[in-house]
Amino acid sequence: GHWCCFLGQVPVTVVGSVKCGDHVGPRPGSDMGRVTALGAGPVIGIALSDKPEVAAGVVKVLAFAGLNAVSHADTAQYQTLLDSAVSLERKVEVLDGKVSKMGVQLDDVQDAVLGTELRV
């Protein structure tokens, strides 16, 4: 049979470990996915999260149509663009953590100021 899913963020049961940014394609003879190289076989989308365990597990995949039409000549440019997107995503996660930490510190300063005002 053929694979069919909605376009967008789709949960896919994948066998094998997965890293955010990996291409996910159908696993022959099953209703599950696997990591595949661009141009090495059908691709249904790109993994949006990591799954370090080898056992089957659900991974959110950005599923879309048309990736299989990317020619081998375009593969290097596409991979560079994808690597940049994954790198930026990780930088955003780091910055988000720093902003959250600064929010907690700001709350501590506000509490200290309020405590000082109450004593005065």
C-alpha positions as CSV (number, residue, x, y, z in Angstrom):
1,G,0.0,0.0,0.0
2,H,0.9,3.6,-0.1
3,W,1.6,5.9,2.8
4,C,-0.9,8.7,3.3
5,C,-1.1,11.4,6.0
6,F,-2.0,15.0,6.7
7,L,0.5,17.6,5.8
8,G,2.2,19.4,8.7
9,Q,3.2,18.0,12.1
10,V,2.3,14.4,12.1
11,P,3.1,11.7,14.7
12,V,5.0,8.8,13.0
13,T,6.0,5.5,14.6
14,V,9.7,5.2,13.7
15,V,12.0,2.2,14.2
16,G,15.6,3.1,15.1
17,S,17.2,6.2,16.7
18,V,16.2,9.6,15.2
19,K,17.8,13.0,15.5
20,C,15.9,16.3,14.9
21,G,16.4,17.1,11.2
22,D,16.7,13.5,10.0
23,H,14.7,12.6,6.9
24,V,12.0,10.0,7.7
25,G,10.7,7.6,5.1
26,P,8.6,4.4,5.0
27,R,10.1,1.2,6.4
28,P,9.5,-1.5,3.8
29,G,7.0,-4.1,4.7
30,S,5.6,-2.3,7.7
31,D,3.4,0.6,8.7
32,M,6.3,2.4,10.4
33,G,8.9,4.8,9.4
34,R,12.7,4.8,9.5
35,V,15.5,7.4,9.0
36,T,16.6,7.6,5.4
37,A,19.0,9.7,3.4
38,L,17.7,12.3,1.0
39,G,17.7,10.7,-2.5
40,A,18.1,7.2,-1.1
41,G,14.4,6.4,-1.1
42,P,11.0,7.9,-0.4
43,V,10.9,10.7,2.2
44,I,7.7,11.7,3.9
45,G,9.2,14.5,6.0
46,I,11.7,15.7,8.5
47,A,11.9,14.7,12.2
48,L,11.1,17.5,14.6
49,S,12.5,15.8,17.7
50,D,15.1,13.3,18.9
51,K,14.4,9.7,19.7
52,P,17.6,8.0,21.0
53,E,16.1,4.6,21.6
54,V,16.3,2.0,18.8
55,A,12.9,0.4,19.7
56,A,9.8,1.7,17.8
57,G,8.5,5.0,19.1
58,V,6.5,8.0,18.0
59,V,8.3,11.0,16.6
60,K,6.7,14.2,15.4
61,V,7.5,14.6,11.7
62,L,7.0,17.7,9.5
63,A,5.3,15.8,6.7
64,F,4.9,17.4,3.2
65,A,4.6,16.6,-0.4
66,G,7.3,17.2,-3.0
67,L,10.5,16.4,-1.2
68,N,11.1,13.3,-3.3
69,A,11.3,15.6,-6.4
70,V,14.5,17.3,-5.1
71,S,17.2,16.3,-7.6
72,H,20.6,14.9,-6.5
73,A,22.2,18.2,-7.7
74,D,20.0,20.1,-5.2
75,T,20.6,17.7,-2.3
76,A,23.8,19.5,-1.0
77,Q,22.1,22.9,-1.0
78,Y,19.0,21.5,0.6
79,Q,21.0,19.8,3.3
80,T,22.9,23.0,4.0
81,L,19.7,24.9,4.4
82,L,18.2,22.1,6.6
83,D,21.4,22.1,8.8
84,S,21.1,25.8,9.2
85,A,17.4,25.5,10.3
86,V,18.2,22.8,12.8
87,S,21.1,24.9,14.2
88,L,18.9,28.0,14.6
89,E,16.2,25.9,16.3
90,R,18.7,24.7,18.9
91,K,20.0,28.3,19.4
92,V,16.4,29.5,20.0
93,E,15.9,26.7,22.6
94,V,19.1,27.9,24.4
95,L,18.0,31.5,24.3
96,D,14.5,30.5,25.6
97,G,16.1,28.8,28.6
98,K,18.3,31.9,29.3
99,V,15.2,34.2,29.1
100,S,13.3,31.9,31.5
101,K,16.2,32.0,33.9
102,M,16.4,35.8,33.7
103,G,12.7,36.0,34.5
104,V,13.2,34.0,37.7
105,Q,16.1,36.3,38.7
106,L,13.9,39.3,37.9
107,D,11.2,37.9,40.2
108,D,13.8,37.5,43.0
109,V,14.9,41.1,42.6
110,Q,11.3,42.4,42.7
111,D,10.6,40.3,45.8
112,A,13.7,41.8,47.5
113,V,12.7,45.4,46.5
114,L,9.2,44.8,47.9
115,G,10.6,43.4,51.1
116,T,12.8,46.4,51.5
117,E,9.9,48.8,50.9
118,L,7.8,47.0,53.5
119,R,10.5,47.5,56.1
120,V,10.9,51.2,55.3
